[in-house]
Amino acid sequence: MKRTGILNRHLSGALAELGHGHGVLVCDAGMPIPSPIPSGPRVVDLAFRAGVPSFAEVLDGLLDELVIEGATAAHEVREANPEASALLQARFPELELVSHKQLKALSADARLIVRTGEARPYANVLLRCGVFF
């Protein structure tokens, strides 16, 4: 049994399969998730109750385990969810902002989708995996 880090076996296993350039969408409970297809993104649904686990908790847990070379979010987060916007700017000073519609389209190519219980709008970010060397 793992002692530290992400203990959820489905999420831990999915993270171990990621490589350079792969996309990981961390999303709120309301983000549309593509229907499962064999070639589509793997989905790990962590949502338990509204707000649990929070977007911030899940994002920070993932950032402890992954090397990230870029991040993309919807520009709508600035006005609709200032707290998530501040969190994203703090974690990703070079955060790329696109429309929510574009973010949903980009998410279809993600390797992994991690759904949180976040119940505030636009708490979504598409991470691009880097390498540790």
N, C-alpha and C positions, 0 to 999 in steps of 0.2 A: 504494500500500500504506500502511496506517495505520502510524504511527510508535510510538504509545503506546496505552495503554488495552487494551480487550478486542480481541484479534486474531482470535478465532474468528469467521469470517464469518457463520455461522448465528446465533450469539448476538448479535453486533454489529447485524445487520440486524433481529433480533427486538426488540432494545432500542429501535431507532430508530422502530419502529412503535407504541410504547407511548404512552398519553396519560393525562391526569389521571384518577385513580380506578381505573385498571387494576390487576389483581392479578398478582403474580409470585411463584410458589412456588419457593423454593430448598430442595431436599430431598436427603436421604441416599439411598444406593443401594437401600434397602429400602422406600421409600415407594411405595404403590400409585399408579400413574399411569393415568389414564383411557385407554381405547383411543382411538386417533385417530379423530375424526369431523370432518367439514368445519367444523362450528361450534364444536368443542371447543378447548381450549387448545393452543397451539403448544408442542412439546416440544423442548428442546435438551439432549441427553444428553452430558454431559462425562465421565462415568465411564470410567476407563481400567483401573484396578486398585483393589482394596480400599484405601480411604484416599486415592486419587489421582484428581482433585484433592480436597483436603479441603473440608469445609463452610465453614470459616473463610476459606480462600483465595478461594473463589468468592463468598461473601457480601461480603467486603471489596472485591473487584473490582467487584461490582455497585454497591455503595454509593458507589464513586468516580465512577460514571457516572450514577446515578439520583437523582432527588429523591424522598424517601420521606416520606409523611405519616403512616404508621401501619404497625404490624407485629403479627402474630398468630402464636402458637406453641402447642403442646400443653403443658398443665401437667405432663404426665408427664416432660418433659425435666428438671425440677428434680431428681428423684430418680434417674432412669435415666442421665442424662448431665450431671453437674454442670459439666463444662467447656463444653459447648454452652450450658447455661443461663447461665453467667457471661458468655460471649461475647454472647449475646442481650441480657442485662440491660445490659451495657456499651454496646452499640450502640443500644439502644432502651429508655431509662429508663421509658417509658410502654407497655411491651410488654403487649399483651392476651393473656391465657392462656385457652384453651378446652380441652375434652377432645380427645384425638387423633381420636376419631370425628368430632367437629365440624370439626376442621381438615381432615380428608379431604373432608368434605362441602363446606366452603367452597372448597377447592382446585378443585372441579369448575368453578367460575366464573372461575378465573384465566385471564388472557389468555396467560400464558407460564409454563411449568414448566421449571426448570433443574435437572437431576439431576446431583448430584456423585458422587464415588466414596466419600463418607463411609461408614464401616462401623460407626459407633457409633449407638445408637438415638436416635430422636426429634430428630435434627439437621435440623429442618425449620422454615421460617418462611414465612409468607405476607405479602408486602410489598404495600402500597398506594401507588401512585405519586402524587406531588404535582406541583406546578408550581414553576418556579424564580423566579417573580415574585409 
